[in-house]
């Protein structure tokens, strides 16, 4: 693989073309469940724009 890559993933993890449809769906489902688990904690977070946090949404308390 050429260019920048995510160091947390192995070459095998990044080789999506050779996954079966069932394997791809399993990974997608796992990712979706993990992403949804943090919805309450990052409701005000921005991934783009000028602000990194919506000023009208209180930040969650640090634990």
C-alpha positions in Angstrom: 0.0 0.0 0.0 1.4 3.4 -0.9 0.8 6.7 0.9 -0.3 7.5 4.4 -2.0 4.7 6.4 -3.6 4.2 9.7 -0.9 2.6 11.9 -3.5 0.9 14.1 -4.7 -1.3 11.2 -2.7 -4.1 9.7 -2.3 -4.6 5.9 -4.9 -7.5 6.3 -7.3 -5.2 8.0 -7.0 -2.6 5.2 -7.5 -5.2 2.5 -11.3 -4.7 2.1 -11.4 -6.0 -1.5 -10.6 -9.5 -0.4 -13.3 -9.7 2.4 -16.3 -11.8 1.8 -19.6 -10.0 1.8 -20.4 -11.5 5.2 -17.0 -10.3 6.7 -17.6 -6.8 5.3 -21.1 -6.6 6.8 -19.7 -7.9 10.2 -17.0 -5.2 10.2 -19.5 -2.5 9.2 -21.9 -3.6 11.9 -19.2 -3.6 14.6 -18.1 -0.2 13.5 -21.6 1.2 13.5 -22.3 -0.2 17.1 -19.1 1.4 18.3 -19.8 4.7 16.7 -23.4 4.8 18.1 -22.2 4.0 21.7 -20.7 7.5 22.0 -23.6 9.5 20.7 -24.5 11.1 24.0 -20.9 12.0 24.7 -20.2 13.7 21.4 -23.5 15.3 20.5 -22.0 18.7 20.4 -18.7 17.8 18.6 -18.0 19.1 15.2 -15.8 17.3 12.6 -15.5 20.4 10.5 -16.1 24.1 10.6 -14.7 26.9 12.8 -15.7 25.5 16.2 -14.7 22.1 17.7 -17.8 22.1 20.0 -21.3 23.5 19.5 -21.4 26.4 22.0 -25.2 25.7 22.6 -24.5 22.1 23.8 -23.0 21.6 27.3 -19.8 19.5 27.3 -20.1 16.2 29.2 -18.4 16.1 32.6 -14.9 14.7 32.6 -14.7 11.3 34.3 
